[in-house]
Amino acid sequence: MNALTMSAEVEVALKFGLELLKRGAMLVHSDAKPYVVNRAASEILNRKDGLSLSATGIRADSASDTRLLISLLREAIAFPQNGEPKDSPICISRKMGTALVVRVVPGPELSQWPRTDARTALVTISDPVMAPAVSEPELIRLYGLTRGEAAVASQVIRGKSIEEAAEGLFISAHTARTHLKRIFLKTETHRQSELVVRLLSTVL
């Protein structure tokens, strides 16, 4: 088997693995340029809302978000032994809808793959609006939520306001806010954006 054939087979295997994930995923080099991208990540990048792909690599709409993302990529690639950087996951703001939740972890080393850098970072992107339905029993198991709290949390994860969540669950806004306060306590979070990051990072 020649090197080119081996490279093609490895690329197919990596793409297949990324497609199995429930969210956008890509392997990225230290220059912020993705090498392998799954379909969900391609859709998010093509919308150019929050994240996009330029000639210089992955970029966020906000310069500060871009700097933080690149910093996380470099840290994950340079120090894979440390695991996920402490500032990951992060929220990437966008013009439409709730923020994207981006997680950066050390990716596989591709030293045997011709024409690539050896080290990569695995970047996953969760779009709360496009996210699959979160398992409420899993939220109950992981965080000790009640069924009512889990139902509200599931709505919040999908980008619903507390008023929209209440309407969808046929409960009063007051009850929904009470549930949300208890969810914050049980998940050790303080804001809805922080809650979304925490829950998407653990149940998807």
Phi and psi in degrees as GROMACS dihedral restraints (atoms count N, CA, C in turn):
[ dihedral_restraints ]
;  ai    aj    ak    al  type     phi  dphi    fc
    3     4     5     6     1   -81.3    20    10
    4     5     6     7     1   170.5    20    10
    6     7     8     9     1   -63.9    20    10
    7     8     9    10     1   -38.8    20    10
    9    10    11    12     1   -64.2    20    10
   10    11    12    13     1   -42.7    20    10
   12    13    14    15     1   -63.7    20    10
   13    14    15    16     1   -43.0    20    10
   15    16    17    18     1   -61.3    20    10
   16    17    18    19     1   -41.9    20    10
   18    19    20    21     1   -61.3    20    10
   19    20    21    22     1   -43.9    20    10
   21    22    23    24     1   -63.2    20    10
   22    23    24    25     1   -40.6    20    10
   24    25    26    27     1   -68.1    20    10
   25    26    27    28     1   -39.3    20    10
   27    28    29    30     1   -65.0    20    10
   28    29    30    31     1   -40.7    20    10
   30    31    32    33     1   -62.6    20    10
   31    32    33    34     1   -42.0    20    10
   33    34    35    36     1   -61.7    20    10
   34    35    36    37     1   -42.9    20    10
   36    37    38    39     1   -64.2    20    10
   37    38    39    40     1   -41.5    20    10
   39    40    41    42     1   -66.7    20    10
   40    41    42    43     1   -41.9    20    10
   42    43    44    45     1   -62.9    20    10
   43    44    45    46     1   -40.6    20    10
   45    46    47    48     1   -61.7    20    10
   46    47    48    49     1   -43.3    20    10
   48    49    50    51     1   -63.0    20    10
   49    50    51    52     1   -41.5    20    10
   51    52    53    54     1   -67.6    20    10
   52    53    54    55     1   -32.5    20    10
   54    55    56    57     1   -67.2    20    10
   55    56    57    58     1   -22.1    20    10
   57    58    59    60     1   -73.3    20    10
   58    59    60    61     1   -19.2    20    10
   60    61    62    63     1   -71.6    20    10
   61    62    63    64     1   153.5    20    10
   63    64    65    66     1   -86.3    20    10
   64    65    66    67     1     9.9    20    10
   66    67    68    69     1  -149.3    20    10
   67    68    69    70     1   178.9    20    10
   69    70    71    72     1   -64.2    20    10
   70    71    72    73     1   140.8    20    10
   72    73    74    75     1  -151.2    20    10
   73    74    75    76     1   144.6    20    10
   75    76    77    78     1  -155.7    20    10
   76    77    78    79     1   152.2    20    10
   78    79    80    81     1   -97.0    20    10
   79    80    81    82     1   130.0    20    10
   81    82    83    84     1  -126.6    20    10
   82    83    84    85     1   140.1    20    10
   84    85    86    87     1   -82.0    20    10
   85    86    87    88     1   173.9    20    10
   87    88    89    90     1   -67.2    20    10
   88    89    90    91     1   -18.5    20    10
   90    91    92    93     1   -86.2    20    10
   91    92    93    94     1    10.4    20    10
   93    94    95    96     1    71.8    20    10
   94    95    96    97     1    14.3    20    10
   96    97    98    99     1   -98.2    20    10
   97    98    99   100     1   125.7    20    10
   99   100   101   102     1   -73.9    20    10
  100   101   102   103     1   143.2    20    10
  102   103   104   105     1  -100.4    20    10
  103   104   105   106     1   -42.6    20    10
  105   106   107   108     1  -129.7    20    10
  106   107   108   109     1   131.4    20    10
  108   109   110   111     1  -131.9    20    10
  109   110   111   112     1   132.8    20    10
  111   112   113   114     1   -84.9    20    10
  112   113   114   115     1   172.5    20    10
  114   115   116   117     1   -63.5    20    10
  115   116   117   118     1   -39.8    20    10
  117   118   119   120     1   -62.4    20    10
  118   119   120   121     1   -41.8    20    10
  120   121   122   123     1   -66.6    20    10
  121   122   123   124     1   -38.8    20    10
  123   124   125   126     1   -60.5    20    10
  124   125   126   127     1   -42.4    20    10
  126   127   128   129     1   -61.3    20    10
  127   128   129   130     1   -43.5    20    10
  129   130   131   132     1   -65.0    20    10
  130   131   132   133     1   -45.1    20    10
  132   133   134   135     1   -65.7    20    10
  133   134   135   136     1   -37.9    20    10
  135   136   137   138     1   -68.0    20    10
  136   137   138   139     1   -25.2    20    10
  138   139   140   141     1   -71.6    20    10
  139   140   141   142     1   -22.4    20    10
  141   142   143   144     1    54.2    20    10
  142   143   144   145     1    42.9    20    10
  144   145   146   147     1  -128.8    20    10
  145   146   147   148     1    99.6    20    10
  147   148   149   150     1   101.9    20    10
  148   149   150   151     1   -56.3    20    10
  150   151   152   153     1  -131.1    20    10
  151   152   153   154     1   146.7    20    10
  153   154   155   156     1  -152.4    20    10
  154   155   156   157     1   170.7    20    10
  156   157   158   159     1  -116.0    20    10
  157   158   159   160     1   122.4    20    10
  159   160   161   162     1  -115.5    20    10
  160   161   162   163     1  -178.4    20    10
  162   163   164   165     1   -62.7    20    10
  163   164   165   166     1   -23.4    20    10
  165   166   167   168     1   -96.0    20    10
  166   167   168   169     1     1.7    20    10
  168   169   170   171     1   118.6    20    10
  169   170   171   172     1  -161.9    20    10
  171   172   173   174     1   -72.3    20    10
  172   173   174   175     1   134.9    20    10
  174   175   176   177     1  -135.8    20    10
  175   176   177   178     1   145.7    20    10
  177   178   179   180     1   -96.5    20    10
  178   179   180   181     1   161.1    20    10
  180   181   182   183     1   -60.9    20    10
  181   182   183   184     1   -37.8    20    10
  183   184   185   186     1   -92.3    20    10
  184   185   186   187     1   134.1    20    10
  186   187   188   189     1   -61.2    20    10
  187   188   189   190     1   -37.5    20    10
  189   190   191   192     1   -68.2    20    10
  190   191   192   193     1   -38.1    20    10
  192   193   194   195     1   -64.7    20    10
  193   194   195   196     1   -38.1    20    10
  195   196   197   198     1   -63.2    20    10
  196   197   198   199     1   -45.5    20    10
  198   199   200   201     1   -61.0    20    10
  199   200   201   202     1   -42.8    20    10
  201   202   203   204     1   -65.7    20    10
  202   203   204   205     1   -42.5    20    10
  204   205   206   207     1   -61.8    20    10
  205   206   207   208     1   -45.6    20    10
  207   208   209   210     1   -64.5    20    10
  208   209   210   211     1   -38.8    20    10
  210   211   212   213     1   -61.1    20    10
  211   212   213   214     1   -42.1    20    10
  213   214   215   216     1   -65.5    20    10
  214   215   216   217     1   -40.7    20    10
  216   217   218   219     1   -60.0    20    10
  217   218   219   220     1   -48.1    20    10
  219   220   221   222     1   -64.2    20    10
  220   221   222   223     1   -39.2    20    10
  222   223   224   225     1   -66.2    20    10
  223   224   225   226     1   -44.1    20    10
  225   226   227   228     1   -64.5    20    10
  226   227   228   229     1   -35.8    20    10
  228   229   230   231     1   -78.8    20    10
  229   230   231   232     1   -41.1    20    10
  231   232   233   234     1   -74.6    20    10
  232   233   234   235     1   -31.7    20    10
  234   235   236   237     1  -129.2    20    10
  235   236   237   238     1    62.2    20    10
  237   238   239   240     1   -61.1    20    10
  238   239   240   241     1   -25.0    20    10
  240   241   242   243     1   -66.0    20    10
  241   242   243   244     1   -19.4    20    10
  243   244   245   246     1   -85.0    20    10
  244   245   246   247     1    -7.5    20    10
  246   247   248   249     1    75.3    20    10
  247   248   249   250     1  -151.6    20    10
  249   250   251   252     1   -65.6    20    10
  250   251   252   253     1   130.6    20    10
  252   253   254   255     1   -56.8    20    10
  253   254   255   256     1   148.2    20    10
  255   256   257   258     1   -64.9    20    10
  256   257   258   259     1   -25.8    20    10
  258   259   260   261     1   -87.0    20    10
  259   260   261   262     1    -0.3    20    10
  261   262   263   264     1   -95.8    20    10
  262   263   264   265     1   142.3    20    10
  264   265   266   267     1   -82.1    20    10
  265   266   267   268     1   166.4    20    10
  267   268   269   270     1  -128.6    20    10
  268   269   270   271     1   160.1    20    10
  270   271   272   273     1   -99.0    20    10
  271   272   273   274     1   128.6    20    10
  273   274   275   276     1  -104.3    20    10
  274   275   276   277     1   115.0    20    10
  276   277   278   279     1   -70.2    20    10
  277   278   279   280     1   153.5    20    10
  279   280   281   282     1  -148.4    20    10
  280   281   282   283     1   167.1    20    10
  282   283   284   285     1   -73.7    20    10
  283   284   285   286     1   -37.5    20    10
  285   286   287   288     1  -112.7    20    10
  286   287   288   289     1   127.8    20    10
  288   289   290   291     1    78.8    20    10
  289   290   291   292     1  -175.8    20    10
  291   292   293   294     1   -75.3    20    10
  292   293   294   295     1   164.3    20    10
  294   295   296   297     1   -64.2    20    10
  295   296   297   298     1   152.5    20    10
  297   298   299   300     1   -80.2    20    10
  298   299   300   301     1   143.1    20    10
  300   301   302   303     1  -103.6    20    10
  301   302   303   304     1   116.9    20    10
  303   304   305   306     1  -115.3    20    10
  304   305   306   307     1   128.9    20    10
  306   307   308   309     1  -118.7    20    10
  307   308   309   310     1   136.9    20    10
  309   310   311   312     1  -123.6    20    10
  310   311   312   313     1   124.1    20    10
  312   313   314   315     1  -135.4    20    10
  313   314   315   316     1   159.8    20    10
  315   316   317   318     1   -59.3    20    10
  316   317   318   319     1   135.5    20    10
  318   319   320   321     1   -99.1    20    10
  319   320   321   322     1  -175.9    20    10
  321   322   323   324     1   -69.2    20    10
  322   323   324   325     1   151.6    20    10
  324   325   326   327     1   -87.2    20    10
  325   326   327   328     1   129.6    20    10
  327   328   329   330     1  -112.2    20    10
  328   329   330   331     1    39.5    20    10
  330   331   332   333     1   -64.7    20    10
  331   332   333   334     1   -23.5    20    10
  333   334   335   336     1   -90.1    20    10
  334   335   336   337     1     0.1    20    10
  336   337   338   339     1   -99.2    20    10
  337   338   339   340     1   115.6    20    10
  339   340   341   342     1   -59.9    20    10
  340   341   342   343     1   147.8    20    10
  342   343   344   345     1    66.1    20    10
  343   344   345   346     1    29.2    20    10
  345   346   347   348     1  -135.3    20    10
  346   347   348   349     1   160.4    20    10
  348   349   350   351     1   -70.7    20    10
  349   350   351   352     1   155.2    20    10
  351   352   353   354     1   -72.4    20    10
  352   353   354   355     1   -38.0    20    10
  354   355   356   357     1  -106.3    20    10
  355   356   357   358     1   147.4    20    10
  357   358   359   360     1  -137.7    20    10
  358   359   360   361     1   166.1    20    10
  360   361   362   363     1  -118.2    20    10
  361   362   363   364     1   142.5    20    10
  363   364   365   366     1   -94.8    20    10
  364   365   366   367     1   119.2    20    10
  366   367   368   369     1  -109.7    20    10
  367   368   369   370     1   122.7    20    10
  369   370   371   372     1  -113.4    20    10
  370   371   372   373     1   143.2    20    10
  372   373   374   375     1  -125.7    20    10
  373   374   375   376     1   121.7    20    10
  375   376   377   378     1  -108.6    20    10
  376   377   378   379     1   122.0    20    10
  378   379   380   381     1  -101.0    20    10
  379   380   381   382     1   107.7    20    10
  381   382   383   384     1   -53.9    20    10
  382   383   384   385     1   -32.1    20    10
  384   385   386   387     1   -69.6    20    10
  385   386   387   388     1   -36.3    20    10
  387   388   389   390     1   -94.5    20    10
  388   389   390   391     1    -5.0    20    10
  390   391   392   393     1   -61.7    20    10
  391   392   393   394     1   142.1    20    10
  393   394   395   396     1   -65.6    20    10
  394   395   396   397     1   158.6    20    10
  396   397   398   399     1   -56.0    20    10
  397   398   399   400     1   129.2    20    10
  399   400   401   402     1   -80.4    20    10
  400   401   402   403     1   140.4    20    10
  402   403   404   405     1   -71.2    20    10
  403   404   405   406     1   112.6    20    10
  405   406   407   408     1   -64.7    20    10
  406   407   408   409     1   -39.3    20    10
  408   409   410   411     1   -58.0    20    10
  409   410   411   412     1   -32.8    20    10
  411   412   413   414     1   -68.7    20    10
  412   413   414   415     1   -38.9    20    10
  414   415   416   417     1   -63.7    20    10
  415   416   417   418     1   -39.2    20    10
  417   418   419   420     1   -63.5    20    10
  418   419   420   421     1   -44.1    20    10
  420   421   422   423     1   -67.2    20    10
  421   422   423   424     1   -44.1    20    10
  423   424   425   426     1   -75.0    20    10
  424   425   426   427     1   -36.2    20    10
  426   427   428   429     1  -120.1    20    10
  427   428   429   430     1    -0.5    20    10
  429   430   431   432     1    69.8    20    10
  430   431   432   433     1    27.5    20    10
  432   433   434   435     1   -73.8    20    10
  433   434   435   436     1   153.9    20    10
  435   436   437   438     1   -78.2    20    10
  436   437   438   439     1   170.6    20    10
  438   439   440   441     1   -62.3    20    10
  439   440   441   442     1   -39.6    20    10
  441   442   443   444     1   -64.7    20    10
  442   443   444   445     1   -42.3    20    10
  444   445   446   447     1   -65.2    20    10
  445   446   447   448     1   -41.5    20    10
  447   448   449   450     1   -62.9    20    10
  448   449   450   451     1   -37.8    20    10
  450   451   452   453     1   -64.6    20    10
  451   452   453   454     1   -43.0    20    10
  453   454   455   456     1   -65.7    20    10
  454   455   456   457     1   -44.0    20    10
  456   457   458   459     1   -59.0    20    10
  457   458   459   460     1   -41.3    20    10
  459   460   461   462     1   -61.2    20    10
  460   461   462   463     1   -38.3    20    10
  462   463   464   465     1   -70.0    20    10
  463   464   465   466     1   -41.4    20    10
  465   466   467   468     1   -63.3    20    10
  466   467   468   469     1   -40.0    20    10
  468   469   470   471     1   -58.1    20    10
  469   470   471   472     1   -34.3    20    10
  471   472   473   474     1   -86.2    20    10
  472   473   474   475     1    13.0    20    10
  474   475   476   477     1    87.7    20    10
  475   476   477   478     1    10.2    20    10
  477   478   479   480     1   -77.3    20    10
  478   479   480   481     1   142.9    20    10
  480   481   482   483     1   -72.7    20    10
  481   482   483   484     1   166.3    20    10
  483   484   485   486     1   -64.9    20    10
  484   485   486   487     1   -32.5    20    10
  486   487   488   489     1   -68.1    20    10
  487   488   489   490     1   -42.7    20    10
  489   490   491   492     1   -65.3    20    10
  490   491   492   493     1   -38.8    20    10
  492   493   494   495     1   -62.8    20    10
  493   494   495   496     1   -43.8    20    10
  495   496   497   498     1   -61.3    20    10
  496   497   498   499     1   -44.7    20    10
  498   499   500   501     1   -63.7    20    10
  499   500   501   502     1   -42.7    20    10
  501   502   503   504     1   -67.3    20    10
  502   503   504   505     1   -27.4    20    10
  504   505   506   507     1   -98.6    20    10
  505   506   507   508     1    -0.3    20    10
  507   508   509   510     1    60.0    20    10
  508   509   510   511     1    43.3    20    10
  510   511   512   513     1  -127.5    20    10
  511   512   513   514     1   166.8    20    10
  513   514   515   516     1   -75.5    20    10
  514   515   516   517     1   155.9    20    10
  516   517   518   519     1   -61.7    20    10
  517   518   519   520     1   -34.9    20    10
  519   520   521   522     1   -61.3    20    10
  520   521   522   523     1   -45.5    20    10
  522   523   524   525     1   -63.1    20    10
  523   524   525   526     1   -41.3    20    10
  525   526   527   528     1   -63.2    20    10
  526   527   528   529     1   -40.9    20    10
  528   529   530   531     1   -66.5    20    10
  529   530   531   532     1   -36.7    20    10
  531   532   533   534     1   -62.8    20    10
  532   533   534   535     1   -44.8    20    10
  534   535   536   537     1   -58.3    20    10
  535   536   537   538     1   -44.3    20    10
  537   538   539   540     1   -62.5    20    10
  538   539   540   541     1   -40.4    20    10
  540   541   542   543     1   -60.5    20    10
  541   542   543   544     1   -41.4    20    10
  543   544   545   546     1   -69.9    20    10
  544   545   546   547     1   -34.5    20    10
  546   547   548   549     1   -64.0    20    10
  547   548   549   550     1   -43.3    20    10
  549   550   551   552     1   -56.4    20    10
  550   551   552   553     1   -45.3    20    10
  552   553   554   555     1   -62.4    20    10
  553   554   555   556     1   -45.4    20    10
  555   556   557   558     1   -72.3    20    10
  556   557   558   559     1   -27.6    20    10
  558   559   560   561     1  -100.1    20    10
  559   560   561   562     1     0.6    20    10
  561   562   563   564     1    57.0    20    10
  562   563   564   565     1    45.3    20    10
  564   565   566   567     1  -122.2    20    10
  565   566   567   568     1   170.5    20    10
  567   568   569   570     1  -130.7    20    10
  568   569   570   571     1   -19.8    20    10
  570   571   572   573     1  -133.3    20    10
  571   572   573   574     1   160.0    20    10
  573   574   575   576     1   -63.9    20    10
  574   575   576   577     1   -37.9    20    10
  576   577   578   579     1   -62.6    20    10
  577   578   579   580     1   -41.1    20    10
  579   580   581   582     1   -66.2    20    10
  580   581   582   583     1   -38.0    20    10
  582   583   584   585     1   -63.8    20    10
  583   584   585   586     1   -43.6    20    10
  585   586   587   588     1   -60.4    20    10
  586   587   588   589     1   -45.0    20    10
  588   589   590   591     1   -59.1    20    10
  589   590   591   592     1   -47.6    20    10
  591   592   593   594     1   -61.3    20    10
  592   593   594   595     1   -48.9    20    10
  594   595   596   597     1   -71.6    20    10
  595   596   597   598     1   -42.2    20    10
  597   598   599   600     1   -65.1    20    10
  598   599   600   601     1   -31.6    20    10
  600   601   602   603     1   -72.4    20    10
  601   602   603   604     1   -21.5    20    10
  603   604   605   606     1  -109.5    20    10
  604   605   606   607     1   -23.0    20    10
  606   607   608   609     1  -112.4    20    10
  607   608   609   610     1    -6.1    20    10
